Amino acid sequence: MSSNTPHDYLETSHIQMLDRVLQRAGFFGPESKVDVGVAREAAQYLLKLFQGGIDAEEDLVVALDARGKSHANGGDTPRQVRLEAVNRWADDGGWSGNMQARD
């Protein structure tokens, strides 16, 4: 649960948590292929939320996902983009559709 207490400084544990949130959303990490500027914007958004008192990891994940869904210029998180692509693939027949095309 968030404390709603503003954070004036970051501790190592805070930075690690923000890193985990960015990784979960697909903005950062060994598998990420996201533009540095896009990742920076997401990190700045999280930092503002954190400094404003939202300091629970799950709350930050939810806020980042909500930002992606509401962003006017397709600001979905990389994770949301991947899930949408998988859902479209499944709606189009998924694996079975690919197998039928080979026959």
C-alpha positions in Angstrom: 0.0 0.0 0.0 1.3 3.5 -0.8 2.1 5.8 2.1 1.3 9.1 0.3 4.3 10.5 2.0 6.5 12.5 -0.3 10.0 11.2 -0.8 12.7 13.8 -1.0 15.5 11.4 -1.7 16.0 7.9 -3.1 17.5 5.0 -1.3 19.1 2.0 -3.1 16.0 -0.1 -2.3 13.8 2.6 -4.0 15.9 2.6 -7.1 15.9 -1.2 -7.3 12.1 -1.2 -6.9 11.7 1.4 -9.7 14.0 -0.7 -11.9 11.8 -3.8 -11.3 8.7 -1.8 -12.2 10.3 -0.7 -15.5 11.5 -4.2 -16.2 8.0 -5.7 -15.6 6.6 -3.2 -18.0 9.3 -4.0 -20.6 11.0 -0.6 -20.6 14.3 -1.8 -19.2 16.2 -5.1 -18.9 18.2 -7.5 -21.0 15.3 -8.3 -23.3 14.2 -4.7 -23.8 14.5 -3.1 -27.2 12.9 0.2 -26.2 14.2 3.5 -27.3 16.2 5.2 -24.5 14.0 8.3 -24.7 10.8 6.3 -24.2 12.3 4.4 -21.3 13.5 7.7 -19.8 10.0 9.2 -20.0 8.6 6.2 -18.2 11.2 6.4 -15.5 10.6 10.1 -15.0 6.8 9.4 -14.7 7.5 6.7 -12.1 9.9 9.0 -10.2 7.3 11.8 -10.0 4.7 9.3 -8.7 7.2 7.9 -6.2 8.2 11.3 -5.0 4.6 12.2 -4.7 4.0 9.4 -2.2 3.1 6.4 -4.3 5.7 4.0 -3.1 4.1 0.5 -3.4 5.6 -1.5 -6.2 2.2 -2.9 -7.4 0.6 0.6 -7.3 3.4 1.9 -9.5 3.0 -1.1 -12.0 -0.8 -0.3 -12.2 -0.1 3.4 -12.7 2.4 2.8 -15.4 0.0 0.4 -17.2 -2.9 2.9 -16.8 -0.6 5.6 -18.3 0.0 3.4 -21.3 -3.6 2.7 -21.9 -4.6 6.4 -21.6 -1.7 8.0 -23.5 -2.9 9.8 -26.6 0.0 8.8 -28.9 0.0 5.1 -28.3 2.0 5.2 -25.1 1.4 1.5 -24.3 4.2 -0.1 -22.2 6.3 -2.6 -24.2 4.6 -5.4 -22.2 1.1 -4.1 -23.3 2.3 -4.0 -26.9 3.5 -7.7 -26.7 0.3 -8.8 -25.0 -1.8 -7.1 -27.7 0.3 -8.8 -30.4 -0.2 -12.2 -28.8 -3.9 -11.6 -28.4 -4.2 -10.6 -32.1 -2.2 -13.7 -33.1 -4.5 -15.9 -31.0 -7.6 -14.2 -32.4 -6.3 -14.9 -35.9 -6.1 -18.6 -35.2 -2.7 -18.6 -33.4 -0.7 -21.7 -33.8 -3.4 -23.8 -35.4 -3.9 -21.1 -38.1 -0.1 -21.3 -38.9 -0.2 -25.1 -39.1 -3.1 -25.0 -41.5 -1.3 -22.6 -43.8 1.6 -25.1 -44.1 -0.6 -28.0 -45.2 
